């Protein structure tokens, strides 16, 4: 579920970021062609990796936590 939410946010951010990047690159003296796969594909893969790492870390931390300590504090 978290990966779907992260990818939905990424897909919704692509048009906005593409527009801002092209406008920003137009102001330079030397023009550079921006190819979508170079930037957005790597950013999408980075998003998935960070999401998986975060979810894995939190899941392992929760699995190793002693439930008796949580109940004692309540």
N, CA, C and O atoms as CSV, one atom per row, in Angstrom:
chain,resi,resn,atom,element,x,y,z
A,1,UNK,N,N,0.821,-1.197,0.000
A,1,UNK,CA,C,0.000,0.000,0.000
A,1,UNK,C,C,0.866,1.263,0.000
A,1,UNK,O,O,0.548,2.237,-0.681
A,2,UNK,N,N,1.949,1.242,0.757
A,2,UNK,CA,C,2.807,2.417,0.823
A,2,UNK,C,C,3.507,2.682,-0.509
A,2,UNK,O,O,3.715,3.832,-0.896
A,3,UNK,N,N,3.861,1.611,-1.197
A,3,UNK,CA,C,4.530,1.786,-2.490
A,3,UNK,C,C,3.571,2.409,-3.494
A,3,UNK,O,O,3.965,3.260,-4.292
A,4,UNK,N,N,2.304,1.982,-3.453
A,4,UNK,CA,C,1.316,2.587,-4.356
A,4,UNK,C,C,1.145,4.067,-4.063
A,4,UNK,O,O,1.056,4.874,-4.987
A,5,UNK,N,N,1.099,4.432,-2.787
A,5,UNK,CA,C,0.967,5.850,-2.433
A,5,UNK,C,C,2.198,6.655,-2.861
A,5,UNK,O,O,2.073,7.776,-3.355
A,6,UNK,N,N,3.377,6.080,-2.671
A,6,UNK,CA,C,4.599,6.772,-3.074
A,6,UNK,C,C,4.651,6.942,-4.590
A,6,UNK,O,O,5.040,8.001,-5.083
A,7,UNK,N,N,4.265,5.916,-5.324
A,7,UNK,CA,C,4.274,6.009,-6.781
A,7,UNK,C,C,3.190,6.966,-7.289
A,7,UNK,O,O,3.405,7.670,-8.276
A,8,UNK,N,N,2.028,6.999,-6.625
A,8,UNK,CA,C,0.984,7.948,-7.009
A,8,UNK,C,C,1.485,9.379,-6.830
A,8,UNK,O,O,1.292,10.222,-7.707
A,9,UNK,N,N,2.119,9.650,-5.712
A,9,UNK,CA,C,2.693,10.977,-5.486
A,9,UNK,C,C,3.765,11.306,-6.508
A,9,UNK,O,O,3.858,12.441,-6.976
A,10,UNK,N,N,4.570,10.321,-6.852
A,10,UNK,CA,C,5.621,10.532,-7.844
A,10,UNK,C,C,5.028,10.832,-9.217
A,10,UNK,O,O,5.485,11.745,-9.906
A,11,UNK,N,N,4.016,10.070,-9.615
A,11,UNK,CA,C,3.382,10.267,-10.924
A,11,UNK,C,C,2.690,11.627,-10.989
A,11,UNK,O,O,2.713,12.287,-12.027
A,12,UNK,N,N,2.077,12.043,-9.889
A,12,UNK,CA,C,1.431,13.355,-9.876
A,12,UNK,C,C,2.447,14.498,-9.902
A,12,UNK,O,O,2.132,15.589,-10.378
A,13,UNK,N,N,3.649,14.265,-9.404
A,13,UNK,CA,C,4.671,15.307,-9.353
A,13,UNK,C,C,5.444,15.446,-10.663
A,13,UNK,O,O,6.086,16.473,-10.882
A,14,UNK,N,N,5.402,14.449,-11.530
A,14,UNK,CA,C,6.186,14.479,-12.768
A,14,UNK,C,C,5.844,15.678,-13.659
A,14,UNK,O,O,6.767,16.389,-14.057
A,15,UNK,N,N,4.579,15.948,-13.997
A,15,UNK,CA,C,4.314,17.075,-14.899
A,15,UNK,C,C,4.740,18.426,-14.321
A,15,UNK,O,O,5.285,19.268,-15.034
A,16,UNK,N,N,4.491,18.623,-13.046
A,16,UNK,CA,C,4.854,19.880,-12.405
A,16,UNK,C,C,6.372,20.065,-12.387
A,16,UNK,O,O,6.874,21.139,-12.718
A,17,UNK,N,N,7.084,19.038,-12.007
A,17,UNK,CA,C,8.545,19.148,-11.951
A,17,UNK,C,C,9.147,19.262,-13.349
A,17,UNK,O,O,10.137,19.971,-13.530
A,18,UNK,N,N,8.572,18.582,-14.339
A,18,UNK,CA,C,9.077,18.696,-15.704
A,18,UNK,C,C,8.920,20.133,-16.205
A,18,UNK,O,O,9.827,20.677,-16.835
A,19,UNK,N,N,7.781,20.737,-15.927
A,19,UNK,CA,C,7.541,22.121,-16.335
A,19,UNK,C,C,8.541,23.060,-15.664
A,19,UNK,O,O,9.137,23.908,-16.327
A,20,UNK,N,N,8.726,22.914,-14.360
A,20,UNK,CA,C,9.662,23.788,-13.651
A,20,UNK,C,C,11.097,23.587,-14.130
A,20,UNK,O,O,11.834,24.562,-14.277
A,21,UNK,N,N,11.506,22.345,-14.375
A,21,UNK,CA,C,12.869,22.094,-14.843
A,21,UNK,C,C,13.114,22.672,-16.230
A,21,UNK,O,O,14.175,23.243,-16.482
A,22,UNK,N,N,12.138,22.532,-17.141
A,22,UNK,CA,C,12.336,23.078,-18.483
A,22,UNK,C,C,12.392,24.607,-18.448
A,22,UNK,O,O,13.189,25.211,-19.167
A,23,UNK,N,N,11.557,25.234,-17.623
A,23,UNK,CA,C,11.607,26.698,-17.505
A,23,UNK,C,C,12.923,27.161,-16.899
A,23,UNK,O,O,13.470,28.184,-17.311
A,24,UNK,N,N,13.430,26.422,-15.930
A,24,UNK,CA,C,14.684,26.781,-15.295
A,24,UNK,C,C,15.854,26.615,-16.264
A,24,UNK,O,O,16.756,27.452,-16.300
A,25,UNK,N,N,15.839,25.528,-17.053
A,25,UNK,CA,C,16.935,25.276,-17.993
A,25,UNK,C,C,16.924,26.238,-19.180
A,25,UNK,O,O,17.960,26.436,-19.815
A,26,UNK,N,N,15.791,26.831,-19.488
A,26,UNK,CA,C,15.722,27.786,-20.608
A,26,UNK,C,C,16.526,29.053,-20.349
A,26,UNK,O,O,16.914,29.744,-21.291
A,27,UNK,N,N,16.777,29.362,-19.090
A,27,UNK,CA,C,17.475,30.606,-18.753
A,27,UNK,C,C,18.989,30.516,-18.889
A,27,UNK,O,O,19.671,31.535,-18.771
A,28,UNK,N,N,19.525,29.349,-19.128
A,28,UNK,CA,C,20.968,29.200,-19.259
A,28,UNK,C,C,21.425,29.524,-20.684
A,28,UNK,O,O,20.676,29.352,-21.645
A,29,UNK,N,N,22.649,29.990,-20.795
A,29,UNK,CA,C,23.187,30.347,-22.102
A,29,UNK,C,C,23.361,29.113,-22.988
A,29,UNK,O,O,23.074,29.154,-24.184
A,30,UNK,N,N,23.826,28.035,-22.403
A,30,UNK,CA,C,23.990,26.795,-23.155
A,30,UNK,C,C,22.783,25.908,-22.892
A,30,UNK,O,O,22.533,25.503,-21.757
A,31,UNK,N,N,22.048,25.615,-23.938
A,31,UNK,CA,C,20.824,24.830,-23.804
A,31,UNK,C,C,21.139,23.344,-23.690
A,31,UNK,O,O,22.032,22.829,-24.362
A,32,UNK,N,N,20.396,22.675,-22.834
A,32,UNK,CA,C,20.579,21.253,-22.604
A,32,UNK,C,C,19.233,20.568,-22.810
A,32,UNK,O,O,18.207,21.009,-22.292
A,33,UNK,N,N,19.259,19.487,-23.571
A,33,UNK,CA,C,18.041,18.699,-23.749
A,33,UNK,C,C,17.821,17.843,-22.514
A,33,UNK,O,O,18.721,17.133,-22.065
A,34,UNK,N,N,16.622,17.918,-21.974
A,34,UNK,CA,C,16.304,17.101,-20.815
A,34,UNK,C,C,15.487,15.903,-21.275
A,34,UNK,O,O,14.404,16.052,-21.843
A,35,UNK,N,N,16.016,14.733,-21.026
A,35,UNK,CA,C,15.303,13.519,-21.405
A,35,UNK,C,C,14.637,12.946,-20.156
A,35,UNK,O,O,15.257,12.854,-19.096
A,36,UNK,N,N,13.377,12.564,-20.292
A,36,UNK,CA,C,12.589,12.157,-19.126
A,36,UNK,C,C,13.164,10.936,-18.437
A,36,UNK,O,O,13.116,10.835,-17.211
A,37,UNK,N,N,13.701,10.017,-19.201
A,37,UNK,CA,C,14.158,8.777,-18.585
A,37,UNK,C,C,15.398,8.986,-17.746
A,37,UNK,O,O,15.629,8.235,-16.798
A,38,UNK,N,N,16.202,9.983,-18.067
A,38,UNK,CA,C,17.410,10.234,-17.289
A,38,UNK,C,C,17.080,10.725,-15.891
A,38,UNK,O,O,17.724,10.322,-14.922
A,39,UNK,N,N,16.100,11.575,-15.779
A,39,UNK,CA,C,15.798,12.196,-14.493
A,39,UNK,C,C,14.683,11.462,-13.767
A,39,UNK,O,O,14.853,11.042,-12.622
A,40,UNK,N,N,13.559,11.307,-14.421
A,40,UNK,CA,C,12.372,10.806,-13.744
A,40,UNK,C,C,12.420,9.304,-13.485
A,40,UNK,O,O,11.867,8.838,-12.489
A,41,UNK,N,N,13.055,8.552,-14.341
A,41,UNK,CA,C,13.176,7.122,-14.101
A,41,UNK,C,C,14.073,6.851,-12.895
A,41,UNK,O,O,13.756,6.009,-12.055
A,42,UNK,N,N,15.178,7.559,-12.818
A,42,UNK,CA,C,16.069,7.399,-11.671
A,42,UNK,C,C,15.404,7.905,-10.391
A,42,UNK,O,O,15.577,7.307,-9.329
A,43,UNK,N,N,14.655,8.987,-10.478
A,43,UNK,CA,C,13.953,9.498,-9.299
A,43,UNK,C,C,12.871,8.517,-8.849
A,43,UNK,O,O,12.668,8.330,-7.649
A,44,UNK,N,N,12.184,7.895,-9.791
A,44,UNK,CA,C,11.174,6.898,-9.445
A,44,UNK,C,C,11.782,5.685,-8.770
A,44,UNK,O,O,11.230,5.158,-7.803
A,45,UNK,N,N,12.910,5.247,-9.279
A,45,UNK,CA,C,13.597,4.108,-8.662
A,45,UNK,C,C,14.097,4.482,-7.270
A,45,UNK,O,O,14.034,3.672,-6.346
A,46,UNK,N,N,14.588,5.695,-7.122
A,46,UNK,CA,C,15.019,6.164,-5.810
A,46,UNK,C,C,13.862,6.249,-4.833
A,46,UNK,O,O,14.017,5.946,-3.650
A,47,UNK,N,N,12.704,6.660,-5.325
A,47,UNK,CA,C,11.513,6.725,-4.479
A,47,UNK,C,C,11.126,5.345,-3.981
A,47,UNK,O,O,10.809,5.174,-2.804
A,48,UNK,N,N,11.150,4.368,-4.859
A,48,UNK,CA,C,10.803,3.000,-4.465
A,48,UNK,C,C,11.815,2.458,-3.460
A,48,UNK,O,O,11.429,1.828,-2.475
A,49,UNK,N,N,13.091,2.692,-3.692
A,49,UNK,CA,C,14.130,2.186,-2.785
A,49,UNK,C,C,13.987,2.817,-1.401
A,49,UNK,O,O,14.060,2.116,-0.392
A,50,UNK,N,N,13.787,4.119,-1.345
A,50,UNK,CA,C,13.638,4.795,-0.053
A,50,UNK,C,C,12.380,4.323,0.665
A,50,UNK,O,O,12.399,4.126,1.881
A,51,UNK,N,N,11.289,4.140,-0.072
A,51,UNK,CA,C,10.047,3.657,0.530
A,51,UNK,C,C,10.230,2.249,1.088
A,51,UNK,O,O,9.823,1.975,2.217
A,52,UNK,N,N,10.837,1.357,0.311
A,52,UNK,CA,C,11.055,-0.010,0.781
A,52,UNK,C,C,11.988,-0.050,1.989
A,52,UNK,O,O,11.756,-0.818,2.923
A,53,UNK,N,N,13.030,0.760,1.978
A,53,UNK,CA,C,13.960,0.806,3.103
A,53,UNK,C,C,13.263,1.286,4.366
A,53,UNK,O,O,13.448,0.707,5.436
A,54,UNK,N,N,12.459,2.343,4.248
A,54,UNK,CA,C,11.761,2.891,5.405
A,54,UNK,C,C,10.753,1.900,5.966
A,54,UNK,O,O,10.684,1.704,7.180
A,55,UNK,N,N,9.974,1.276,5.096
A,55,UNK,CA,C,8.976,0.316,5.554
A,55,UNK,C,C,9.659,-0.901,6.178
A,55,UNK,O,O,9.207,-1.401,7.208
A,56,UNK,N,N,10.729,-1.376,5.574
A,56,UNK,CA,C,11.447,-2.525,6.126
A,56,UNK,C,C,12.033,-2.211,7.491
A,56,UNK,O,O,11.939,-3.023,8.412
A,57,UNK,N,N,12.635,-1.043,7.626
A,57,UNK,CA,C,13.232,-0.641,8.897
A,57,UNK,C,C,12.180,-0.571,9.992
A,57,UNK,O,O,12.387,-1.093,11.087
A,58,UNK,N,N,11.057,0.068,9.704
A,58,UNK,CA,C,9.988,0.187,10.710
A,58,UNK,C,C,9.362,-1.165,11.029
A,58,UNK,O,O,9.017,-1.423,12.182
A,59,UNK,N,N,9.209,-2.025,10.041
A,59,UNK,CA,C,8.626,-3.353,10.276
A,59,UNK,C,C,9.540,-4.203,11.155
A,59,UNK,O,O,9.065,-4.865,12.079
A,60,UNK,N,N,10.827,-4.194,10.883
A,60,UNK,CA,C,11.782,-4.969,11.688
A,60,UNK,C,C,11.846,-4.415,13.104
A,60,UNK,O,O,11.899,-5.179,14.068
A,61,UNK,N,N,11.842,-3.099,13.235
A,61,UNK,CA,C,11.874,-2.474,14.554
A,61,UNK,C,C,10.635,-2.858,15.363
A,61,UNK,O,O,10.741,-3.133,16.558
A,62,UNK,N,N,9.468,-2.878,14.729
A,62,UNK,CA,C,8.234,-3.255,15.410
A,62,UNK,C,C,8.222,-4.739,15.743
A,62,UNK,O,O,7.753,-5.122,16.815
A,63,UNK,N,N,8.722,-5.572,14.859
A,63,UNK,CA,C,8.726,-7.016,15.104
A,63,UNK,C,C,9.660,-7.389,16.252
A,63,UNK,O,O,9.380,-8.334,16.991
A,64,UNK,N,N,10.745,-6.672,16.409
A,64,UNK,CA,C,11.702,-6.985,17.465
A,64,UNK,C,C,11.348,-6.353,18.813
A,64,UNK,O,O,11.957,-6.677,19.833
A,65,UNK,N,N,10.383,-5.468,18.815
A,65,UNK,CA,C,9.989,-4.780,20.040
A,65,UNK,C,C,9.208,-5.721,20.956
A,65,UNK,O,O,8.364,-6.487,20.491
A,66,UNK,N,N,9.486,-5.665,22.234
A,66,UNK,CA,C,8.821,-6.513,23.209
A,66,UNK,C,C,7.436,-5.919,23.528
A,66,UNK,O,O,7.365,-4.789,24.011
A,67,UNK,N,N,6.344,-6.642,23.275
A,67,UNK,CA,C,4.998,-6.093,23.532
A,67,UNK,C,C,4.722,-5.893,25.020
A,67,UNK,O,O,3.871,-5.078,25.376
A,68,UNK,N,N,5.416,-6.609,25.892
A,68,UNK,CA,C,5.193,-6.448,27.326
A,68,UNK,C,C,5.596,-5.054,27.788
A,68,UNK,O,O,4.983,-4.508,28.704
A,69,UNK,N,N,6.611,-4.476,27.171
A,69,UNK,CA,C,7.032,-3.122,27.560
A,69,UNK,C,C,5.980,-2.084,27.179
A,69,UNK,O,O,5.776,-1.115,27.911
A,70,UNK,N,N,5.322,-2.273,26.060
A,70,UNK,CA,C,4.270,-1.355,25.649
A,70,UNK,C,C,3.075,-1.448,26.575
A,70,UNK,O,O,2.480,-0.428,26.922
A,71,UNK,N,N,2.716,-2.651,26.977
A,71,UNK,CA,C,1.566,-2.840,27.858
A,71,UNK,C,C,1.853,-2.320,29.267
A,71,UNK,O,O,0.949,-1.855,29.961
A,72,UNK,N,N,3.096,-2.401,29.675
A,72,UNK,CA,C,3.456,-1.929,31.019
A,72,UNK,C,C,3.302,-0.416,31.108
A,72,UNK,O,O,2.923,0.092,32.163
A,73,UNK,N,N,3.580,0.310,30.046
A,73,UNK,CA,C,3.487,1.765,30.065
A,73,UNK,C,C,2.041,2.253,29.998
A,73,UNK,O,O,1.751,3.375,30.412
A,74,UNK,N,N,1.150,1.443,29.494
A,74,UNK,CA,C,-0.249,1.853,29.423
A,74,UNK,C,C,-0.903,1.493,30.707
A,74,UNK,O,O,-2.096,1.743,30.883
